[in-house]
Amino acid sequence: QVQLVESGGGLVQPGGSLRLSCAASGRIFSINTMGWYRQAPGKQRELVAQITSDGDTNYADSVKGRFTISRDSAKNTVYLQMNSLKPEDTAIYYCNAIIATTGTGRYWGQGTQVAVSS
């Protein structure tokens, strides 16, 4: 069974920084794209950033220049460095990965809360 476990969320003041981590574990043959999504109250879940196994990245326009996604393939872990945080970044952040196990599927973490407030 494959699991994604996120960590690093919390409360931060506007302009501050947080680093999210997400580690995949279980019977994993390979991991393709890994990414972060977020969902604010009353809004749909949206893509924040994603990174392929080749290291190609893609960001939502709202976070470009402020957030950086990276991965450590040896540790099956993806990171999201969030700088210059704004109140509108407040949301539950979910890790996502396309993982080959006995089959290939899209897996989600349980979510970690990020709150940006003074």
N, C-alpha and C positions, 0 to 999 in steps of 0.2 A: 504494500500500500504506500502511495506517495503522499507526502505532506509538505506544505509550504508554511513556514512559521516566520511571521514578521516581528520586528522589534524596532524601537527607536522613536516611537511617537511621543507626544507630550504637549505641554502648554509652553508657548514661546511668545515673546513680545514682537510687535511688528518690526521688521528689519533684522530679526534674529535668524538663526540657522538651526537646522535639525538634520540628522542623518538617519535614514531608514535602512534597515537590513532585512533580507528575506532569504532564508536558507531552505533548500529543498532536501528532503531525505526520503529514504526508502529504496525500493528496487528500481533504480534508474539506469537506463542504458545510455541515454543521451538527452540533452536539453537543447531545444531550438531557441526560439525567441522568449525572452523574459521581459516583464514589464511591470509598470505601476499604473493603477487606475485609482480614481477617487470618486467619492460620492458625498456631496453636501446635502444637508437636510432639504427635502422637497425638490431635489434635482436628480437627473439621471446620472448613472455612473459614466465617467468619461476617462479617456486615455490621457495619462500624464506624460509618460515616456516609455520607450521600449528599446531593447537592444538585442540584436541577433547574435547567433553563435560566432559570426565573423566580426562582431564588434560594431556593426552599423547601428546608428542610433536615430531615433525619431522623437520629437518633442511636440507637445501641444504649444500653440502660439503663446498662450498665456504664461508659460513657464520658461520659454526660451531665454537664455542668458542668465537665468537665476538657478535653475535646477540642472544637475548633472547625474546621468545614470551610468553605472559601471557594473562590471560583473567579475567574479573570480570563479572561473570554470572549474578549477581544481577543488573548490569548496562548494560548488553548486549554489553559489550565493550571488544575489543581485543587490545593489545598493542604490539609494537615491539621496544625493546630497542636495539639500534645499537651503538656499541662501536668500537674503533679502525677502523674507517671508512677509506676506500681506494678509490682512484679515480674510480676504476672499480665498485664500488657500486652505481655510479651515474645512476639514472634511475627514471622512474615514478613508484611509489609503489602503488599497488592496494590492497584494502581489499576485502576479499571474505568470504562468509559464506553460509552454508547450513541451511536454515531456514524453519521451518514448520509454515505456516500461514493457509489459507484456503486449501492450498495444500502444497507440499514441493518442494522447488526449490533452485537453486544456485544464489546468489545475489552478485553483484559487486559494489564497491564504485567508485567514479569518478576519483580517483587517486590523489596522492600528489607527487610533484617533490622533489627529493633528489639530491643535487649536491655536490660532494666532490672535492674541488679544492683549490689550494694554490694561 
